[in-house]
């Protein structure tokens, strides 16, 4: 039974990431990588916005019992994103970059550009 719940959560996460990628691409960004993982961190989407590299965290919440999608991006989560971004940049070369979030709350999508800085 537990595997089914995890499968459903994973499928919903993939759908949210695909929705976010489509949304960003329609607004001129070009997705260059997805689900980049290193020990200690993961980045959902990596995109280019002109010359700027954008590391994107996608968060989806169907209910707001424990806060919405934005509330789920804790300081620890931001540290893991920064860690993964540093690894990606070490492999692919330094570039001007920023951290964005795409929040999906109950079907409503919100794009937060420059949501936090390295070190926040």
Buried (B, 14 or more C-beta within 10 A) or exposed (E): EEEEEEEEEEEEBEEBBEBBBEBBEEEEBEBBBBEBEBEEBBBBBBBBBEEEBBBBBBBBBEEEEEEBBBEBBEEEBBBBBBBBBBBBBEEEEEEEBBBBBBBBBEEEBBBBEEBBEBEE
